[in-house]
Amino acid sequence: MLTIAVFFGGQSAEHDVSIITALTSVIMPLELTNKYRVIPVYIAKDGRWFVSEDLKNIAVYQHGELKRLVSRMKTTGVICANGLKLLVPSRVGRKAISVDIAFPAMHGTHGEDGELTGIFEMAGVPYVGCGVAASAIAMDKMLAKQVVTAAGLATPRALYFDGESVRSNSAVLAKQCQQLTYPLFVKPAHLGSSIGISRVADKKELVNALEVAAHYDDKIVVEEAVPNLIEVTLPIMGPSSAPQPALLEQPLTHAEDFFDFDTKYMHGGKKGKGGGKKMGIKGAQGYSKIPANLSKELYSKAEAAGVAAYKALGCDGIARIDMLIDSKAKKVYFNEANPLPGSLYAHNWAQVGVSKIDLVEALVGYALDRHYKRSKLATTFDTNFLTQF
């Protein structure tokens, strides 16, 4: 029986979202297969690692129970040599648990951005999802725009600033945005779940939005809004050479509301405007229309753009590509890529007949296949270089 370690939590603004993804969309379906030994690896907000069967229970994360639990636990260590081993506290010191497959369920910084997968790469352990480079590029909204633009895809006009400059002189930087047309969106470059994002209509709002975004990130993106907007998102899995798209999904929100964290997770996508199950399918981002309500031509164009972006960014395993459509001009713009979709976007995959169990098993299969192929590559090179000294 293979041992799969699921990593979640972390030092990220998306810590809580990561817990839900891990428990409901990764650990539970993996255990239902009866094929794997599943080890939960919870990374606390202060960076400590913990392993315990109790960490599989959602009740632990509610009403302060988690704090009480970890206060009684010793931290888990890790060895990254000839494989990945977790050093778990036991009655007689520490026992080493060898990990056959790593399954990251980490959103945001120090996880989804490639930092965690770097550990797996060094350890030489198979892992689920995008590699280090694709994760780092996808999690930098401006860098992702530059990569897909080089591949011939359209993106909204945008500028970016470093966080330190924003914190010291936001008003001056706001003047530089005069070349852009309002309304504008201001975003932290490296966060997901729409944390720290603002929609602004004038310079005064822009200054405030820059300061808010700089509270979360050291790189800030300011981009033009797309007129006649239809938002769509496309979950994709598989290697870059053979991506498998799910269905285009259309959030059921108003353009003026935009999809912030509150809309996504706290009110089921209603944003105080009513709604409910009659609106559409409830998934990781509230209520959505699946498939998106687009003409056949526009649907095909958006799907093709999403797949092209997945390939251009070098995504592998699973990702989600967000796009913006000008419904009148019938133009599709790349918005951003998410190298670990919330809850794996299992609700969307279910619409094409891929259950949660099917999904995690497919992702594990991709991880093993990639690891096998890469194990055939040379990673060292013998020389007589040192004999010169």
C-alpha positions in Angstrom: 0.0 0.0 0.0 1.5 3.3 -1.1 1.8 6.1 1.5 0.6 9.5 0.4 1.3 12.5 2.5 -1.1 15.4 2.1 0.3 18.8 2.9 -2.0 21.7 3.8 -2.4 24.8 5.9 0.7 26.9 5.7 1.9 30.5 6.2 -0.5 31.9 3.7 -3.5 34.2 3.7 -5.3 31.2 2.1 -4.5 28.9 5.1 -8.1 28.1 5.9 -9.1 27.5 2.3 -6.2 25.0 2.1 -7.7 23.0 5.0 -11.0 22.6 3.3 -9.3 21.5 0.0 -7.2 18.9 1.9 -9.9 17.4 4.0 -12.8 17.3 1.6 -11.3 17.0 -1.8 -8.0 15.1 -1.2 -7.8 13.1 2.0 -11.4 11.8 2.1 -11.5 10.6 -1.6 -8.0 9.1 -1.3 -9.1 7.1 1.8 -12.3 6.0 0.0 -10.1 4.2 -2.6 -8.8 1.8 0.1 -5.5 1.9 -1.8 -3.4 4.3 0.1 -2.2 5.0 3.6 -2.9 8.8 3.9 -0.8 10.9 6.2 -2.1 14.4 7.0 0.7 17.0 7.3 -0.6 20.2 8.7 1.6 23.2 8.4 0.7 25.8 11.0 0.6 29.6 10.4 3.9 29.8 12.3 5.5 27.3 9.9 5.6 24.2 12.3 4.7 20.8 10.8 2.4 18.4 12.6 1.2 14.9 11.8 -1.7 13.3 13.5 -4.8 11.3 12.5 -6.8 13.8 14.5 -5.9 16.4 11.8 -8.3 14.7 9.3 -11.3 15.8 11.3 -12.8 19.2 10.3 -14.1 19.7 13.9 -10.5 20.1 15.0 -10.2 23.3 13.1 -13.3 24.9 14.6 -13.9 26.7 18.0 -10.3 26.8 19.0 -9.7 23.0 19.2 -6.8 23.2 16.8 -4.8 25.5 19.1 -5.4 23.1 22.0 -4.4 20.1 19.9 -1.1 21.4 18.6 -0.2 22.8 22.0 0.0 19.1 23.1 1.9 17.9 20.1 5.5 17.8 19.1 6.5 19.1 15.7 7.3 16.7 12.8 10.7 16.8 11.0 11.6 15.9 7.5 14.5 14.2 5.7 15.0 14.9 2.0 17.6 12.4 1.0 16.9 9.5 -1.3 13.2 10.1 -0.8 11.1 12.0 1.6 10.7 10.9 5.2 8.6 12.4 7.9 10.1 12.2 11.4 7.0 11.9 13.5 7.2 12.0 17.4 6.5 8.7 19.1 6.7 7.3 22.6 10.3 6.3 22.0 11.6 9.4 20.2 10.8 9.8 16.5 9.8 7.3 13.9 10.5 7.8 10.2 7.6 7.5 7.8 8.7 7.1 4.2 6.5 9.0 1.8 5.8 7.4 -1.6 3.8 10.3 -3.1 3.4 13.9 -1.9 0.0 15.5 -2.5 0.2 19.3 -1.9 -3.1 21.0 -1.0 -1.4 24.3 -0.2 -2.9 27.5 -1.6 -0.9 30.7 -1.9 2.5 31.7 -0.6 5.0 29.1 0.7 3.1 26.3 -1.0 1.3 26.9 -4.3 4.1 29.1 -5.5 6.5 26.3 -6.0 8.4 26.5 -2.7 6.9 23.3 -1.3 7.4 21.4 -4.6 11.0 22.4 -4.5 11.4 20.3 -1.4 9.8 17.4 -3.2 12.1 17.8 -6.2 15.2 17.8 -4.0 13.9 14.7 -2.1 13.2 12.9 -5.4 9.6 12.0 -4.4 6.7 11.9 -6.9 4.3 14.8 -6.2 0.9 15.9 -7.5 0.4 19.1 -9.5 2.5 21.7 -11.3 6.3 21.8 -11.1 8.4 24.4 -9.5 8.7 26.7 -12.5 5.1 26.5 -13.6 3.9 27.1 -10.0 6.2 30.1 -9.6 5.2 31.7 -12.9 1.4 31.0 -12.5 1.5 32.5 -9.0 3.0 35.7 -10.2 0.1 37.4 -12.0 2.2 39.8 -14.0 4.8 37.2 -15.0 2.1 34.8 -16.1 0.7 37.6 -18.3 4.1 38.2 -19.9 4.5 34.4 -20.6 1.1 33.9 -22.2 1.5 37.2 -24.1 4.7 35.9 -25.6 2.7 32.8 -26.6 0.3 35.0 -28.6 -2.6 35.2 -26.1 -4.4 38.4 -25.2 -4.4 39.9 -21.7 -5.8 43.2 -20.4 -3.4 46.1 -20.3 -1.6 46.3 -17.0 1.2 47.9 -15.0 2.9 46.6 -12.0 4.7 48.1 -9.0 6.9 46.8 -6.2 5.3 46.9 -2.8 7.9 49.0 -1.1 7.4 51.8 -3.6 3.6 51.6 -3.1 4.0 51.8 0.7 6.2 54.9 0.4 4.6 56.8 -2.4 1.3 55.4 -3.5 -0.1 58.7 -4.7 2.8 59.2 -7.2 2.5 55.7 -8.5 -1.3 56.2 -9.0 -0.4 59.1 -11.4 1.5 56.6 -13.6 -1.7 54.7 -14.1 -3.2 57.6 -16.1 -2.3 55.7 -19.3 -4.8 53.0 -18.3 -8.6 53.4 -18.6 -10.8 53.2 -15.6 -12.3 51.1 -14.0 -9.2 49.3 -12.9 -8.4 46.3 -10.8 -5.6 46.3 -8.3 -4.3 42.9 -7.2 -1.5 41.5 -5.1 0.6 39.6 -7.7 1.1 36.4 -5.7 -2.2 35.7 -3.9 -5.2 33.7 -4.9 -8.8 33.5 -3.5 -9.2 37.1 -4.6 -7.6 38.3 -1.3 -6.5 42.0 -1.4 -8.2 42.7 -4.8 -10.0 46.0 -5.3 -12.0 47.4 -8.2 -11.5 51.2 -8.5 -13.3 53.9 -10.4 -11.0 56.9 -9.8 -7.6 58.0 -8.6 -8.6 58.4 -5.0 -9.9 54.8 -4.8 -6.7 53.7 -6.7 -4.4 55.1 -4.0 -6.3 53.3 -1.3 -6.4 50.0 -3.2 -2.7 50.1 -3.9 -2.0 50.4 -0.2 -4.4 47.6 0.6 -2.7 45.3 -1.9 0.7 46.2 -0.6 -0.3 45.0 2.8 -0.3 41.4 1.3 2.4 41.4 -1.3 5.6 43.0 -2.6 4.4 43.1 -6.2 1.2 44.9 -7.2 -0.7 44.6 -10.5 -3.0 47.3 -11.8 -5.0 46.3 -14.9 -7.8 47.6 -17.0 -11.3 46.1 -16.6 -12.6 44.3 -19.7 -15.9 45.9 -21.0 -19.0 43.9 -21.6 -17.6 41.3 -19.2 -18.2 37.6 -19.0 -15.9 35.8 -16.5 -15.1 32.2 -17.2 -12.8 29.7 -15.6 -11.5 26.4 -17.0 -10.2 23.5 -14.8 -7.6 21.4 -16.7 -5.6 18.3 -15.7 -2.9 16.2 -17.3 0.6 16.9 -18.6 1.2 20.0 -20.8 1.6 17.7 -23.8 -1.9 16.3 -23.4 -4.1 18.6 -21.3 -7.7 17.5 -20.5 -10.1 20.4 -20.0 -13.3 20.1 -17.9 -16.1 22.5 -18.6 -16.0 26.3 -18.8 -17.6 27.7 -15.7 -19.3 31.1 -15.4 -19.6 32.7 -12.0 -23.1 34.0 -11.4 -22.1 37.5 -10.2 -22.5 41.0 -11.5 -19.5 42.7 -13.1 -19.6 45.5 -10.6 -19.3 43.1 -7.7 -16.3 41.1 -9.0 -15.3 37.9 -7.4 -13.7 38.8 -4.1 -13.0 36.4 -1.2 -16.3 37.1 0.5 -18.3 36.4 -2.7 -16.3 33.1 -3.3 -16.4 31.6 0.2 -18.6 33.4 2.7 -22.0 33.9 1.0 -22.2 31.2 -1.6 -21.7 33.7 -4.4 -24.8 35.7 -3.4 -23.0 39.0 -2.4 -26.2 40.1 -0.6 -28.3 40.1 -3.8 -30.3 37.0 -3.0 -29.7 33.7 -4.8 -29.4 30.1 -3.8 -29.4 26.8 -5.5 -31.7 28.0 -8.2 -28.9 30.2 -9.4 -26.7 27.4 -10.5 -24.2 24.8 -9.2 -22.5 25.5 -5.9 -18.8 24.9 -6.0 -15.5 26.2 -4.8 -16.4 29.7 -5.9 -20.1 30.0 -4.9 -22.8 29.6 -7.5 -21.8 29.1 -11.2 -23.2 28.2 -14.5 -21.7 24.9 -15.9 -21.1 25.0 -18.8 -20.8 28.7 -19.3 -23.6 30.4 -21.2 -21.7 31.2 -24.4 -22.3 30.7 -28.1 -20.6 27.6 -29.5 -18.1 29.7 -31.3 -17.2 31.8 -28.2 -17.1 28.7 -26.0 -14.6 27.0 -28.3 -12.5 30.1 -28.5 -12.3 30.4 -24.7 -11.6 26.7 -24.2 -8.8 26.9 -26.8 -7.3 29.9 -25.0 -7.4 28.2 -21.7 -5.7 25.1 -23.0 -3.1 27.3 -24.8 -2.4 29.2 -21.5 -2.0 25.9 -19.6 0.6 24.7 -22.2 2.4 28.0 -22.3 2.8 28.2 -18.6 4.1 24.6 -18.5 1.3 23.4 -16.1 1.3 19.8 -15.2 -1.2 17.6 -13.2 -3.9 20.2 -12.5 -4.5 23.9 -12.8 -7.3 26.4 -13.5 -7.2 29.1 -16.1 -9.3 32.2 -15.5 -10.4 34.2 -18.5 -12.3 37.5 -19.2 -14.5 37.8 -22.3 -15.6 41.0 -24.0 -19.0 39.7 -25.1 -19.5 42.3 -27.8 -16.1 42.2 -29.3 -16.1 38.4 -28.8 -12.5 38.6 -27.6 -11.1 36.3 -24.9 -8.4 37.6 -22.5 -6.2 35.5 -20.2 -6.7 36.7 -16.7 -4.7 34.4 -14.4 -3.7 30.8 -13.7 -4.2 28.9 -10.4 -1.8 26.0 -10.1 -3.9 24.5 -7.3 -7.7 25.1 -7.8 -9.7 25.4 -4.6 -11.1 22.0 -3.7 -9.5 20.8 -6.9 -12.7 22.2 -8.6 -14.2 18.8 -8.0 -17.7 20.2 -8.6 -16.8 21.0 -12.1 -15.1 17.7 -12.9 -18.2 16.0 -11.6 -20.2 17.5 -14.4 -18.1 15.6 -17.0 -18.3 12.3 -15.0 -15.1 12.5 -13.0 -15.8 11.8 -9.4 -13.6 13.0 -6.5 -12.1 9.6 -6.3 -11.5 9.5 -10.1 -9.9 12.9 -9.8 -7.4 12.2 -7.1 -6.5 8.8 -8.6 -5.9 10.5 -12.0 -3.7 13.1 -10.3 -1.7 10.4 -8.5 -1.3 8.6 -11.8 0.1 11.7 -13.5 2.5 12.3 -10.6 3.9 8.8 -10.8 4.2 8.9 -14.6 6.0 12.2 -14.6 8.4 10.9 -11.8 9.1 7.8 -13.8 10.0 9.7 -17.0 12.1 12.3 -15.1 14.0 9.5 -13.3 15.4 8.5 -16.6 17.2 11.8 -17.0 20.7 12.4 -15.9 21.0 14.9 -13.0 24.7 14.6 -12.3 27.8 14.9 -14.4 31.3 13.5 -13.6 34.2 15.7 -14.4 37.9 16.1 -13.3 37.3 19.8 -12.6 38.4 19.6 -8.9 41.7 18.1 -9.8 42.8 21.5 -11.1 43.0 23.0 -7.6 
